[in-house]
Each structure stands twice: as C-alpha cells, then as structure tokens.
Amino acid sequence: MDTIKTWQNHSGPLLDSVNGFNVIGCRLCRFTHIIPLPSAEDLERIYRDEYYATVRPSHIAEVQQDLDWWNLVYGDRYELLEAYLPANHRRILDVGSGPGYFLLHGKSRGWNGMGLEPSTDAASHAAALELEIVRGLLDAATVQRLGQFDVVHMSEVLELVPDPAAALRLARNMLHPAGLLCAIVANNYNAFQRALRSTCGLDPWWVQPPVHINYFNFESITALLTRCGYEVLHTEANFPMEIFLLMGDNYRTDSALGRKCHQKRVCFERKLSAAGMSDVKRRLYQALAGCGLGREALIVARRAEP
C-alpha cells in the first residue's frame, strides 16, 4: 500500500524523501512536487543571489562553450514558433531568461524580445549583450507592467516555482489572442529513470529540493496547460540522457563524464543538422515524446479563448 503524505491541503503517495523534503504525487495539484513548499522569501533569495553562484556555477561558461550547438537548438525552437504565427507577430517574453542567449538568437532572426530574470548575475550578463532585461519574478505587477506578447517562453521555470498553475495563468494574461506559450520542463520519473532505479539501485538524482519543487512528465504538463486555458499544439522531447546511464556511463557524480556524454549528444545533433536532417531529429524527438521519454518535454500551446 502507498504511504500517503500530507502537508496543508496537499496529499498523495510518497515517491521519495530527499534533504528533509518528501516528494508526493499530489492529488490536489495533479502533478508531482515536494512538501513542504519553500517560502516565497527563501526562493526569491535563492534565485536572486545564489542560483548561478552555487546551484549552477558553470552554466554560463558551458553555454558559451557550446553556443554554436545552442543556436541550433534555439533555431529549431524559433522555427517551430514561427510556423504557428503570422509573419508580423514576433514579440516574445522569455521568463527566466538566464544569460540571454535565447533572446540574442531571436534578435538575429528579427524578433522583438524581452527577458524577465530574477538572478542578478544572469540579468547583468544578458544586459551586457544589449538585450532588454527586467530583473524580477513573474507576478501580477509584472503582467501589468510589461504588457502583451505574441509568445511567452518558459524554459526550466515551472519546476522552480511554488505554484506553476498560477504562473501559467499569469503568462496567459500576457498573451495576445491566439498567442503562444512555449514551455520546457524536465521529464522526470520517466521509464528510463525507473529502469535505472529497479535494476541498478540508483537514487533519484533528479530530485533536488528545495530549488526543484515540481516534477513533471508529458502527461502531467499537458494536462496542467489544458486546465490553465491553453490548447496544446505540439509536443516533443529532447535527447534521453538517461540512455548513457543505461549503457553504463554513470555520469551522475562525475562531472567530467557528464560533460563527455553531453558532447556525444551535441555531436549527434550537429551531424544531423549538417546533413540537412533536422526534420528527422524533430520526428525522432516527437516519437520519443509519444513514449514518455526524453530528458525534457517541450510543449507549444496556444492561448485558448472561452
């Protein structure tokens, strides 16, 4: 029988316990998250002062090292968005814009971009690229202040906020009619991860409280988007990094090996692009999404009208 854990109005079967936090399949929220939820004050401090200094200290340098590959990734993403929008609808808000390279790539394609970023370090880096960056969190005041957009982009954001449904509704209020949301979230508790735990006894390395609060899969993120007033248009995965673990490359505690595995993924995607086969990659990643596999889930959804 499942052990049921309860905190305030949140309850559900216990999946894991890490660093004093329980991970539950929450019946109230209908997705997986930690309890207790961190306070808003603690989260704001972490995102403002610590995230790029202690949680992801090498992230900006690694993006710079792989920038040609990241531009392939970003190009595919903008191409997908452009396929769903009229040619003159190119105003985008990047929530959690980080060092700014996604917006910089969009600028090179003629997009009018703005970033919203709580980290002082990341916002300063992006501003140095001559991008329009607002430092802060997504809230009601931000919605009133920034106006409306054709696209709201949220990559690796919904995992980090205490109320992702509220964040999605705020984003919806910032979209023009028929505007698009592009959400990228980690795909956790997937079949490859479960196989590694049952056959190799690995611990849930993807569970990282208190920074990572929510743990989505393809089913739960698409259902949440639908409940929050979106029509899902497109779903795809990215490379299933857990496949290296299944083949014996245990990169979880070896950053050098992790970097090497990442470079193999980069090489794979670069060669497909050089061969003019980015469409093959997209079909492959859509098929993986259909199997619930891939390290991340990418969803493009349109603001649905009542």
C-alpha positions in Angstrom: 0.0 0.0 0.0 1.2 3.5 -0.8 2.4 5.7 2.1 0.3 8.9 1.9 1.9 12.1 3.0 0.0 15.3 3.8 1.0 18.9 4.1 -1.6 21.6 4.4 -4.1 20.8 1.6 -1.5 18.7 -0.4 -1.5 15.0 -0.1 -0.6 11.9 -2.1 1.6 8.8 -2.3 5.2 9.2 -1.2 7.6 8.8 -4.0 10.9 9.8 -2.4 12.4 11.7 0.6 15.5 13.9 0.0 17.1 16.5 2.2 14.2 16.7 4.6 11.6 17.1 1.8 9.0 14.5 0.7 8.1 14.1 -3.0 4.4 13.2 -3.5 2.1 12.5 -6.4 -0.1 15.3 -5.3 -3.9 14.7 -5.6 -4.7 18.4 -5.3 -2.3 19.7 -7.9 -2.4 16.6 -10.1 1.4 16.6 -10.6 4.4 15.6 -8.5 6.0 18.1 -6.1 7.9 18.4 -2.9 6.4 19.1 0.5 6.7 21.3 2.4 6.9 24.0 -0.2 9.7 26.5 0.4 8.7 30.0 1.4 8.5 32.7 -1.2 11.2 34.7 0.6 13.6 31.8 0.5 13.0 31.2 -3.1 13.5 34.8 -4.1 16.8 34.9 -2.2 18.0 31.7 -3.9 17.1 32.9 -7.4 18.3 36.4 -6.8 21.6 35.7 -5.1 22.6 32.0 -5.2 21.2 30.2 -8.3 24.0 31.0 -10.7 26.7 31.3 -8.0 26.1 28.0 -6.2 23.4 25.9 -7.9 24.6 26.3 -11.5 28.0 27.9 -11.2 29.4 26.6 -14.5 26.2 27.1 -16.6 27.0 30.4 -18.3 30.6 29.2 -19.2 29.3 25.9 -20.6 26.6 27.6 -22.7 29.3 29.9 -24.2 31.5 26.8 -25.0 28.6 25.2 -26.8 27.0 28.3 -28.2 27.0 27.0 -31.8 25.0 24.0 -30.7 22.7 26.0 -28.5 22.0 28.2 -31.6 20.9 25.1 -33.5 18.6 24.3 -30.6 17.2 27.8 -30.4 16.9 28.0 -34.2 14.7 24.9 -34.2 12.6 26.4 -31.4 12.1 29.7 -33.1 11.3 27.9 -36.4 8.6 25.9 -34.6 7.1 29.1 -33.1 7.2 30.9 -36.5 5.3 28.1 -38.1 2.3 28.8 -35.8 2.4 32.7 -36.0 1.8 35.3 -38.7 5.0 36.8 -40.0 4.4 40.2 -38.2 3.9 38.6 -34.8 7.4 38.5 -33.3 7.2 39.9 -29.8 8.4 37.4 -27.2 8.9 37.4 -23.4 11.5 35.0 -22.1 10.6 34.2 -18.4 13.7 33.1 -16.7 15.9 34.4 -19.5 19.2 33.5 -17.8 22.3 34.7 -19.6 20.3 35.9 -22.6 21.4 33.7 -25.5 18.0 32.5 -26.4 16.8 36.1 -26.8 20.0 37.0 -28.6 19.4 34.3 -31.2 15.8 35.6 -31.6 17.1 39.1 -32.1 19.2 37.8 -35.0 16.1 36.4 -36.6 14.2 39.7 -36.3 12.3 39.0 -33.0 11.5 41.8 -30.6 12.4 40.1 -27.3 12.3 41.0 -23.6 13.7 38.9 -20.7 12.4 38.5 -17.1 15.1 37.2 -14.8 15.4 37.2 -11.0 19.2 36.4 -10.9 21.3 39.5 -10.5 24.3 37.7 -12.2 22.3 36.3 -15.2 20.4 39.5 -15.7 23.6 41.6 -15.7 25.2 39.2 -18.2 22.2 39.4 -20.6 22.0 43.2 -20.3 25.7 43.3 -21.4 24.5 41.6 -24.6 22.4 44.7 -25.2 19.1 42.9 -24.5 16.1 44.3 -22.8 16.0 42.6 -19.4 13.7 43.2 -16.4 15.0 41.8 -13.2 12.3 40.2 -11.1 9.8 37.4 -10.8 6.6 36.7 -12.7 3.7 38.2 -10.7 0.6 40.3 -11.2 2.5 43.5 -11.1 4.8 42.2 -13.8 1.8 41.4 -16.0 0.5 45.0 -15.7 4.0 46.5 -16.2 5.2 44.6 -19.3 2.1 44.4 -21.5 1.3 41.7 -24.0 3.3 39.4 -26.2 2.9 37.0 -29.1 4.9 34.4 -27.3 5.8 33.7 -23.7 8.8 31.3 -23.4 9.4 29.5 -20.1 12.4 27.1 -20.2 13.2 25.3 -16.9 11.0 27.6 -15.0 7.8 25.7 -14.0 9.9 23.2 -12.0 11.2 26.1 -9.8 8.0 28.0 -8.8 5.7 27.1 -5.9 2.5 27.5 -7.9 3.1 26.6 -11.6 -0.7 26.9 -12.4 -0.7 30.5 -11.2 2.4 31.2 -13.3 0.8 29.7 -16.4 -2.4 31.8 -15.8 -0.3 34.9 -15.5 1.5 34.1 -18.7 -1.8 33.5 -20.4 -2.9 37.0 -19.4 0.2 38.4 -21.2 -0.6 36.7 -24.5 -2.4 38.4 -27.4 -5.4 36.4 -28.6 -4.0 33.2 -30.3 -0.6 33.9 -28.7 1.7 31.0 -27.9 3.3 29.6 -24.8 6.5 27.6 -25.2 7.2 25.6 -22.0 10.2 23.3 -21.5 10.3 21.2 -18.3 12.4 18.3 -17.1 10.7 14.9 -17.8 11.0 13.1 -14.5 10.1 9.8 -13.1 10.2 8.5 -16.7 10.6 4.9 -17.7 14.3 5.0 -18.2 14.8 6.5 -14.7 12.5 3.9 -13.2 14.5 1.1 -15.0 17.8 2.5 -13.6 16.4 2.5 -10.1 15.0 -1.0 -10.3 17.9 -2.6 -12.0 20.9 -0.6 -10.7 19.6 0.7 -7.4 20.3 4.3 -8.3 18.9 7.0 -6.1 16.6 9.7 -7.6 19.4 12.1 -8.7 16.9 14.3 -10.4 15.2 15.2 -7.1 16.9 18.4 -5.9 14.9 20.3 -3.3 14.4 23.0 -2.3 15.3 24.5 -5.7 13.5 22.0 -7.8 10.0 21.9 -6.4 7.9 20.3 -9.2 8.5 17.1 -11.2 6.5 16.8 -14.4 6.1 14.3 -17.2 4.5 14.7 -20.6 1.0 13.7 -19.3 1.0 16.0 -16.3 2.4 19.1 -18.0 0.0 18.9 -21.0 -2.9 18.3 -18.6 -1.9 21.3 -16.5 -1.7 23.5 -19.6 -5.1 22.5 -20.6 -6.5 23.3 -17.2 -4.9 26.7 -17.3 -6.5 27.8 -20.5 -4.2 26.6 -23.3 -4.7 24.4 -26.4 -1.7 22.1 -26.8 -0.4 22.3 -30.4 3.0 20.5 -30.4 4.9 18.1 -28.1 8.4 16.9 -28.4 11.3 15.6 -26.3 15.0 16.1 -26.4 17.8 13.6 -26.2 17.2 11.0 -23.4 20.4 11.5 -21.5 19.5 8.5 -19.2 20.4 6.2 -22.1 24.0 6.8 -21.2 23.4 5.6 -17.7 21.6 2.5 -19.1 24.7 1.8 -21.2 27.0 2.0 -18.2 28.2 5.6 -18.3 27.4 6.7 -14.7 27.8 10.5 -15.1 25.7 11.4 -12.0 28.6 12.1 -9.7 31.3 12.6 -12.4 31.1 16.0 -14.0 33.8 15.2 -16.5 32.0 12.1 -17.7 28.7 14.1 -17.7 30.3 16.6 -20.0 31.6 13.9 -22.3 28.1 12.3 -22.5 26.7 15.8 -23.3 29.2 16.2 -26.1 28.1 13.0 -27.6 24.6 14.2 -27.7 25.9 17.5 -29.2 27.8 15.6 -31.9 24.7 13.6 -32.8 22.5 16.6 -33.3 25.2 18.6 -35.1 25.7 15.9 -37.7 22.0 15.6 -38.3 21.9 19.3 -38.9 24.9 19.3 -41.2 23.2 16.6 -43.2 20.1 18.7 -43.6 18.1 16.3 -41.5 16.8 18.5 -38.6 13.4 17.3 -39.6 14.4 13.7 -38.9 15.6 14.8 -35.5 12.3 16.5 -34.8 10.3 13.4 -35.8 12.5 11.3 -33.7 12.0 13.5 -30.7 8.3 13.7 -31.3 8.2 9.9 -31.3 10.1 9.8 -28.0 7.6 12.2 -26.5 4.9 9.7 -27.5 6.7 7.1 -25.5 7.1 9.5 -22.5 10.9 9.5 -23.0 13.5 12.3 -23.3 15.3 14.3 -20.7 13.0 17.3 -21.2 9.5 17.9 -22.6 8.9 20.8 -24.9 5.3 21.9 -25.3 3.9 24.7 -27.6 0.4 25.7 -26.7 -2.0 28.4 -27.9 -4.0 30.7 -25.6 -7.5 29.2 -25.8 -10.4 31.5 -25.8 -13.5 30.8 -23.7 
